Amino acid sequence: MTSVVFRTDRLLGGLLLSLLLCGCIADSTSKGHEGEWLAPTPALEQQIHDQIARLPWTHGTDRVEVIGWLAGVGEPAYESLLDLCLDPRPDVAGSALAALGATGDSRLVEHIRKLDWAPDLPREVLFERSRAMVRLGDWSQIEYLIQGLSADELWARAWSIQALEEATKQSFGFDPQGEPEERAEAVGRWQTWIDSRRVEGVLGA
């Protein structure tokens, strides 16, 4: 009898926890950016605020975890992340773009396009914006990722090819750790491919 009661208590506890978690994700009110996004509950809104506040002071895997958490929250975090894209600190703005790109939600494309971008964006932000847009289905800035294949930094080359492969299912033999001559040849193949896409009108405006 005791074991039955224990199992019942555990089941009820699990159901209650599930309901509480659902309540933390969003309520029935839809507000947010231009009235489009699902609004967070006060509890989740505070969690989003806390994660964004600690974001500038994270590094390495810690930052990746925060970006992943924000991306996983989805709609309730969109408004805060869109605002954060214009942060004057390139690494912070880039992290916000990385989180938005990781959602895979193509509705974000127009919102990112409409942000009040500075005319002289830092290279890191340009790169992350292009990467996010490609991941969201907008190939109009894919040229920046192909340029990223020639970057001096290994991380930039690796992230560029990752985003390109994810979007196009192509690699053209590019290895971010390969010899410079081999990388240059692969970049040439990428450039030929993207030029053909441009002629076909695939890249859009």
C-alpha positions, 0 to 999 in steps of 0.5 A: 500500500505504501509503495502505491501511495509513493508512486501516486505521489510521484506521478502527481508531483511530476504532473504538477512540475510539468504544469509549473514549467509550462506556466513559466514558458508563456501565458496566454497574452501575446505581446512582444515585438510588434505584437507578434511574439508570445510573451513571457510570464514574469518569472521567465522574464526575470530569468531572461533578464538574468541570463542576458545580464550575465552574458557579457561576463561569460566565456567559452562553454559558459557563453555557448550554454547561455546562448543555447538557453536563450535560443531554447526559450524561443519566442518569449526571448525574441524581443530582448534578443532583438534589442540586444543585437544593437548592443555596442559590444560586438561580442554581446551583439554577436551572441544575441544574433547567434541565439536568434539564428539557432532558433531556426524561426524564419519569422525573425528575418524581417525583424533583424533586417529592420533593426537600426544597424550602424553603417560601420558594423564591426566585422564580428557583428557582420559575420554573426548577422550573416550567419544568423540570417543564413540559418534562418533561410535568408541567403542574401548575405551569404557572401559574408560567410564565403568571405569568412572562409578566408579569415585568419581566425580558425573559429571564423572559418569553422563557423562559416563552413558550418553555417554554409553546410547547414544551409546548402548541404555543400562543403566543396571540400573546404577544411577550416584546418586545411593548408592555405592553398587547399582552403583557397581552392575550396573557396574558389569552388564556393565562389563559383557556386554562389555566382551561379546561384546569384545568376539564377536569382536564388539569393534574393534581395 
